[in-house]
Amino acid sequence: EVEVLVNGSETKEDLTIFDLNQLVSRRNSHYNFSAQAPKQRKNKVQKKNGLNVLDLYSGAGGLSCGFSQAGFSISGSVELNKIYSKTHDYNFPSSKSLNKNISDIKINDFKNLIGEKIHVIIGGPPCQTFSSLGKGKLKSLGKNVLKDIRTFEYQNFISYVKTFNPDAFLMENVPGFMTQNQGRIFEDFIQQFEGTDYKLSYKIISTADYGVPQFRKRLFVIGIKSDTFQFPHTTHTDKNNSNLFNEHKAHYVSVKDSLSDLPDINDNWRISKMPYKQNNQLSDYQRRIRNGSNFVYNNICRLSNDDAKEM
């Protein structure tokens, strides 16, 4: 039972969630995410460890989120895209964030703006020129990857590390970063840390091996002054893998494990807050993602074609 305005007067009607969405959709064509944003929930975080992080090419803050949950403080970020930068500001209000092209920033001025010791620098320089899809698109347009400025953005990352001199850094990119230009790009990245105090470790990681419902492979390069970084053991494996060594690992998290409790939505959906459609027989992943919440926010859906609906 929902109170709605009908012809200027309040009445009570029995409406399905689909009926309600039609009302909202007709009267709220320009949905305002900021106005509808839920109060920030307290994420489960470890006790603050007193270490500060600078996130370069931060996007909306995926890496920042992980480091924050692990107990680090996010002190600053750099992001070119205005919307991504605003999202990062919303989630990390104490971070001194710059919405600028990183090449236009005077590093020492930014260092003074932050005004505190940066212990770790993290970031994923643009990967379009290293990814299979990106290289294919550039080739189809007749463009030379080696003349694309994004191919050399990693040099800005190195400059920040050398200027801020953190205790450690983490650089994330697509696996193609290792093979671009016959491996010379990656070789240059590694060589620029020779003669420094940093000990480098690198590895291509599949996120599915760590409980993410997606086969996404990414290269991680980690440099630490005090010691050589040891990558953590994988936690998940294919359920068809009968190797006795893997019996203690959980099975890969499937799409069903992650999405089956989400509410049903339709074209042009405009309901800000909806309850999950399922609250029992939840997967471990779903319980962890919910983090104690019974609702899903910002259920906004564009008009889609039949192929998209089927997928």
C-alpha positions in Angstrom: 0.0 0.0 0.0 1.6 3.3 -1.1 0.6 6.9 -0.8 0.7 8.6 -4.2 -0.4 11.9 -5.6 -3.2 11.3 -8.1 -4.6 14.4 -9.8 -3.2 16.6 -7.1 -4.7 14.8 -4.1 -3.3 12.1 -1.8 -5.0 8.7 -2.1 -4.0 5.2 -1.0 -3.8 2.5 -3.7 -2.6 -1.0 -3.8 0.3 -1.0 -6.2 2.7 -3.6 -7.4 6.4 -2.6 -7.5 6.0 -2.4 -11.3 3.1 0.0 -11.0 5.1 2.2 -8.6 8.0 2.2 -11.0 5.8 3.5 -13.8 4.7 6.4 -11.5 8.3 7.2 -10.5 9.5 6.9 -14.1 6.9 9.4 -15.5 7.7 12.0 -12.8 11.4 11.6 -12.5 12.9 11.2 -15.9 16.2 12.8 -14.8 17.2 10.6 -11.9 19.5 12.3 -9.4 21.9 9.8 -7.9 23.3 12.2 -5.4 19.9 13.1 -4.0 18.9 9.4 -3.7 22.2 8.1 -2.4 21.9 6.0 0.8 23.8 7.0 3.9 27.3 5.5 3.8 27.4 2.1 5.4 30.3 1.1 7.7 32.4 -1.3 5.8 34.1 -4.0 7.7 37.6 -2.8 8.0 40.6 -3.8 10.0 41.9 -1.4 12.6 43.7 1.6 11.0 47.3 0.7 10.6 48.6 4.3 10.4 49.7 4.1 6.8 48.6 6.6 4.1 47.9 5.8 0.5 47.9 7.9 -2.7 45.8 6.4 -5.5 46.8 7.4 -9.1 44.4 6.9 -12.0 41.9 6.1 -9.2 38.7 5.8 -11.2 35.8 5.5 -8.8 38.1 4.0 -6.1 38.2 0.2 -6.5 41.8 0.0 -5.3 41.2 2.7 -2.7 38.3 0.7 -1.3 40.4 -2.5 -0.9 43.2 -0.7 0.8 40.7 1.2 3.1 39.1 -2.1 4.1 42.6 -3.4 4.9 43.2 -0.6 7.4 45.0 2.0 5.2 44.0 5.7 5.1 43.3 7.2 1.6 45.1 10.5 1.6 44.9 11.6 -2.0 43.9 10.6 -5.5 44.3 11.7 -9.1 41.6 11.0 -11.7 40.9 12.7 -15.1 37.2 11.7 -15.5 35.0 14.1 -13.6 32.2 11.6 -12.7 34.7 9.0 -11.5 36.5 11.6 -9.4 33.3 12.8 -7.8 32.4 9.2 -6.9 35.9 8.8 -5.3 35.3 12.1 -3.3 31.9 10.8 -2.1 33.4 7.5 -0.9 36.6 9.0 0.5 35.7 12.5 1.7 39.0 12.9 3.7 41.1 12.3 0.5 42.7 15.3 -1.2 41.6 14.4 -4.7 42.5 16.1 -8.0 40.2 15.9 -11.0 43.0 16.6 -13.5 45.2 15.2 -16.2 48.1 13.7 -14.2 50.5 15.2 -16.8 49.3 18.7 -15.9 49.9 18.4 -12.2 53.1 19.7 -10.5 54.0 16.7 -8.3 55.7 18.7 -5.6 52.8 21.1 -5.3 50.5 18.1 -4.9 52.8 16.6 -2.3 52.6 19.9 -0.3 48.8 19.9 -0.6 48.6 16.4 0.9 50.9 17.5 3.6 51.6 14.1 5.2 53.8 11.1 4.6 52.6 8.8 1.8 53.5 5.2 2.7 52.0 3.5 -0.3 51.3 4.5 -3.9 48.8 2.5 -5.8 47.3 2.8 -9.3 46.4 1.4 -12.7 47.7 3.5 -15.6 45.4 3.5 -18.7 45.4 0.0 -20.2 43.6 0.6 -23.5 46.7 0.4 -25.6 47.8 -2.8 -23.9 44.5 -4.7 -24.0 43.5 -6.9 -26.9 40.3 -5.0 -27.5 42.0 -1.6 -27.3 44.8 -2.5 -29.6 42.4 -4.0 -32.1 40.3 -0.8 -32.1 43.3 1.4 -32.6 44.5 -0.8 -35.4 41.1 -0.6 -37.1 41.4 3.2 -36.9 44.8 3.1 -38.5 46.5 4.4 -35.3 50.0 3.5 -34.0 49.9 2.2 -30.5 53.4 3.5 -29.8 52.3 7.1 -30.7 49.4 7.0 -28.3 50.3 8.9 -25.1 48.4 6.4 -23.0 51.1 3.8 -23.8 53.6 5.8 -21.7 51.4 6.9 -18.8 53.3 4.4 -16.6 56.2 6.9 -16.6 54.0 9.3 -14.7 53.4 6.6 -12.1 57.2 6.1 -11.8 57.7 9.8 -11.3 55.2 9.9 -8.5 56.9 7.0 -6.8 60.4 8.6 -7.1 59.1 12.0 -5.8 56.9 10.8 -2.9 59.4 8.0 -2.0 56.8 5.7 -0.4 57.7 2.5 1.5 55.8 0.5 -1.1 53.9 0.8 -4.4 51.4 -1.4 -6.3 50.9 -1.0 -10.1 48.0 -2.9 -11.7 47.4 -3.4 -15.4 46.3 -5.9 -18.1 48.6 -8.8 -18.9 49.4 -7.1 -22.2 51.5 -4.6 -20.4 54.2 -7.3 -20.2 54.2 -8.1 -23.9 53.6 -4.7 -25.6 56.3 -3.7 -28.1 58.1 -7.1 -27.7 58.2 -6.6 -23.9 60.2 -3.4 -24.1 57.6 -1.3 -22.2 57.6 -3.7 -19.2 61.4 -4.0 -19.4 61.7 -0.2 -19.2 59.3 -0.1 -16.2 61.4 -2.7 -14.3 64.7 -1.2 -15.2 63.7 2.3 -13.9 63.7 0.8 -10.4 67.2 -0.8 -10.7 69.6 0.9 -8.2 66.7 2.0 -5.9 65.7 0.5 -2.6 62.7 -1.2 -4.0 62.5 -5.0 -4.4 60.0 -5.8 -7.2 57.7 -8.8 -7.4 55.1 -9.3 -10.2 52.5 -11.8 -11.1 49.5 -12.2 -13.4 46.5 -13.0 -11.2 43.1 -14.4 -12.1 40.5 -12.9 -9.9 38.4 -16.1 -9.9 41.2 -17.8 -8.0 40.5 -15.4 -5.1 36.7 -15.6 -4.9 35.6 -13.0 -7.5 32.7 -14.2 -9.8 34.7 -13.2 -13.0 37.6 -14.6 -15.0 39.6 -11.4 -15.1 43.3 -11.6 -15.3 45.5 -8.7 -14.2 49.2 -8.0 -13.8 50.3 -6.8 -10.4 53.7 -5.2 -9.9 54.6 -4.6 -6.2 57.7 -2.8 -5.0 58.7 -2.8 -1.3 61.7 -1.3 0.4 61.9 -3.5 3.4 61.3 -7.0 1.9 60.3 -8.9 -1.2 56.5 -9.2 -1.4 55.0 -12.7 -1.3 51.8 -13.1 -3.2 49.0 -14.8 -1.2 48.0 -18.4 -2.0 44.9 -18.7 -4.1 41.7 -19.5 -2.2 39.3 -20.8 -4.9 39.5 -23.4 -7.7 37.4 -25.1 -10.4 35.0 -27.6 -8.8 36.1 -30.1 -11.4 39.7 -29.9 -10.3 40.2 -33.2 -8.4 43.8 -32.5 -7.4 44.2 -33.5 -3.7 46.3 -30.4 -3.2 43.2 -28.2 -4.0 40.7 -30.0 -1.8 41.0 -27.4 0.9 40.0 -24.6 -1.5 36.5 -23.3 -2.1 34.9 -23.7 -5.5 34.9 -20.7 -7.9 32.1 -18.3 -7.2 29.6 -18.5 -10.1 27.4 -15.8 -11.6 24.4 -17.5 -9.9 26.2 -17.4 -6.6 26.5 -13.6 -6.9 23.3 -12.5 -8.7 20.5 -14.9 -7.9 19.2 -12.8 -4.9 18.9 -9.5 -6.8 15.4 -8.0 -7.3 13.8 -8.3 -10.7 13.9 -5.1 -12.7 12.5 -3.9 -16.0 13.2 -1.4 -18.8 13.5 2.3 -17.6 13.6 1.2 -13.9 13.7 4.1 -11.5 13.3 2.6 -8.0 16.0 4.0 -5.7 15.7 1.4 -3.0 14.5 -2.2 -3.3 14.6 -5.2 -1.1 16.4 -8.3 -2.1 14.1 -10.9 -3.6 15.7 -13.7 -1.6 16.8 -13.9 2.0 17.4 -17.6 2.6 19.8 -20.1 1.1 22.3 -17.3 0.4 25.7 -18.1 -0.9 28.7 -17.0 1.2 29.5 -14.4 -1.4 26.0 -12.9 -1.2 26.1 -12.7 2.6 29.5 -11.0 2.5 28.5 -8.5 -0.3 25.3 -7.5 1.6 27.3 -6.5 4.6 24.2 -6.5 6.8 22.0 -4.5 4.4 18.5 -5.8 3.3 18.3 -3.4 0.3 19.8 -2.7 -3.1 20.1 1.0 -4.1 20.1 2.9 -7.4 18.2 0.3 -9.4 18.3 2.4 -12.6 18.0 0.6 -16.0 18.0 2.0 -19.5 15.7 0.9 -22.3 17.3 -2.2 -23.7 16.8 -4.5 -26.8 15.7 -8.1 -26.7 19.2 -9.5 -27.0 20.3 -7.5 -23.9 17.2 -8.8 -22.0 18.0 -12.4 -22.9 21.6 -12.0 -21.6 
